[in-house]
Amino acid sequence: MGVGGALFEQVDFANGRILNGRLSKYRVPRFSHTPKIELAILDRKDVRAAGAGEIPIVGIAPAIANAIHDATGVRVRSMPMLPALV
């Protein structure tokens, strides 16, 4: 969700109408776009299990924007962060 919002997902409007209204044409990230994930299972009896929900998604777009800036020197301030903006 975070990577898709930052790099791919976009709804285009013109004259109050959605131009890309077909879900079959809507770009979302695939598993091949995601980095390798390493899991760490913590067996702690002193901490209750709790869900993280969507809170971690908030930092993904700024992290990608900072990585683009670090690599290119260009500050991207809109989403999706398309190559044409760099």
Secondary structure as a PSIPRED ss2 file (coil, helix, strand):
# PSIPRED VFORMAT (PSIPRED V4.0)

   1 M C   1.000  0.000  0.000
   2 G H   0.000  1.000  0.000
   3 V H   0.000  1.000  0.000
   4 G H   0.000  1.000  0.000
   5 G H   0.000  1.000  0.000
   6 A H   0.000  1.000  0.000
   7 L H   0.000  1.000  0.000
   8 F C   1.000  0.000  0.000
   9 E C   1.000  0.000  0.000
  10 Q C   1.000  0.000  0.000
  11 V C   1.000  0.000  0.000
  12 D C   1.000  0.000  0.000
  13 F E   0.000  0.000  1.000
  14 A E   0.000  0.000  1.000
  15 N C   1.000  0.000  0.000
  16 G C   1.000  0.000  0.000
  17 R E   0.000  0.000  1.000
  18 I E   0.000  0.000  1.000
  19 L C   1.000  0.000  0.000
  20 N C   1.000  0.000  0.000
  21 G C   1.000  0.000  0.000
  22 R C   1.000  0.000  0.000
  23 L H   0.000  1.000  0.000
  24 S H   0.000  1.000  0.000
  25 K H   0.000  1.000  0.000
  26 Y C   1.000  0.000  0.000
  27 R C   1.000  0.000  0.000
  28 V C   1.000  0.000  0.000
  29 P C   1.000  0.000  0.000
  30 R C   1.000  0.000  0.000
  31 F H   0.000  1.000  0.000
  32 S H   0.000  1.000  0.000
  33 H H   0.000  1.000  0.000
  34 T C   1.000  0.000  0.000
  35 P C   1.000  0.000  0.000
  36 K C   1.000  0.000  0.000
  37 I C   1.000  0.000  0.000
  38 E C   1.000  0.000  0.000
  39 L C   1.000  0.000  0.000
  40 A C   1.000  0.000  0.000
  41 I C   1.000  0.000  0.000
  42 L C   1.000  0.000  0.000
  43 D C   1.000  0.000  0.000
  44 R C   1.000  0.000  0.000
  45 K C   1.000  0.000  0.000
  46 D C   1.000  0.000  0.000
  47 V C   1.000  0.000  0.000
  48 R C   1.000  0.000  0.000
  49 A C   1.000  0.000  0.000
  50 A C   1.000  0.000  0.000
  51 G C   1.000  0.000  0.000
  52 A C   1.000  0.000  0.000
  53 G C   1.000  0.000  0.000
  54 E C   1.000  0.000  0.000
  55 I H   0.000  1.000  0.000
  56 P H   0.000  1.000  0.000
  57 I H   0.000  1.000  0.000
  58 V H   0.000  1.000  0.000
  59 G H   0.000  1.000  0.000
  60 I H   0.000  1.000  0.000
  61 A H   0.000  1.000  0.000
  62 P H   0.000  1.000  0.000
  63 A H   0.000  1.000  0.000
  64 I H   0.000  1.000  0.000
  65 A H   0.000  1.000  0.000
  66 N H   0.000  1.000  0.000
  67 A H   0.000  1.000  0.000
  68 I H   0.000  1.000  0.000
  69 H H   0.000  1.000  0.000
  70 D H   0.000  1.000  0.000
  71 A H   0.000  1.000  0.000
  72 T H   0.000  1.000  0.000
  73 G C   1.000  0.000  0.000
  74 V C   1.000  0.000  0.000
  75 R C   1.000  0.000  0.000
  76 V C   1.000  0.000  0.000
  77 R C   1.000  0.000  0.000
  78 S C   1.000  0.000  0.000
  79 M C   1.000  0.000  0.000
  80 P C   1.000  0.000  0.000
  81 M C   1.000  0.000  0.000
  82 L C   1.000  0.000  0.000
  83 P H   0.000  1.000  0.000
  84 A H   0.000  1.000  0.000
  85 L H   0.000  1.000  0.000
  86 V C   1.000  0.000  0.000
